[in-house]
Amino acid sequence: MATVTIRQTGSPIRRNKIQRATLAGLKLNRVGRVATLEDTPAVRGMIAKVHHMVEVVES
């Protein structure tokens, strides 16, 4: 399967619980962390939900 690598660029401080939980679901919890996940519609939706705190490094 295809993979997508994402990096957390923003802090979850002062964000609502849903956005924090989404970051945890993406295996991110600190600024600068990098995670490689399968490129599925569910993961893409999670990335879209917190697009202001993450960046896609490579697809």
Long-range contacts (C-beta under 8 A, 24 or more apart in sequence): 1-38, 1-39, 2-38, 2-39, 2-59, 3-36, 3-37, 3-38, 3-39, 3-59, 4-36, 4-37, 4-38, 4-39, 4-43, 4-44, 4-47, 4-56, 4-58, 4-59, 5-34, 5-35, 5-36, 5-56, 5-57, 5-58, 5-59, 6-34, 6-35, 6-37, 6-47, 6-54, 6-55, 6-56, 6-57, 7-32, 7-33, 7-34, 7-54, 7-55, 7-57, 8-32, 8-33, 8-34, 8-53, 8-54, 9-53, 9-54, 9-55, 10-52, 10-53, 10-54, 11-53, 12-53, 15-53, 18-49, 19-49, 19-50, 19-53, 22-46, 22-49, 22-50, 23-50, 23-53, 23-54, 26-50, 26-54, 28-54
